């Protein structure tokens, strides 16, 4: 593209890279980094006539985030059952799983 002095890079990111969202710090940080990299690359390639577009779709209806969060919690909680914990902690574990 640089040698031809023409081209267009299109990158799909997320609005989460512009606005933080609860329990999504890693996801938001990765999207923010992606946007920062390609926004900088856009400036570096302007003289080479290579365009860079970062597409940032908004939220979509899916169970992806819920499954990721609940999967992580379930993994931690299942490992907790092997520990010898005070009964109060075990009660808290039951509330997390069943409420």
C-alpha positions, 0 to 999 in steps of 0.5 A: 500500500505504501509503495503503491501510494494508495490503500485503505485499512479498515479495523473493527473495534468497539465503542467500549474502547472509547467509553469504559464499561463495568466488569469489562476492563480487559476488553475495554483496554484492548479496544482502547489500545487498538484504537490508539494504535490505528489512530496513530498509524492513520497519522503516520500513513497520511503522506503515503495516501493510505487511509485508516478507518476504525469502525466502533460498533455499539453494544449488541444483544448477546449473552457473551458478556454474561457467559464470560462473567458467570463462567469466571465466577463459576470457575472460582466458586467451584475451586472454592469448594475444595478449600476448607472455608469458614461457613460464612464464606460457604454461605456467601458462595451459595448466594452468588451461585443461586440468587 
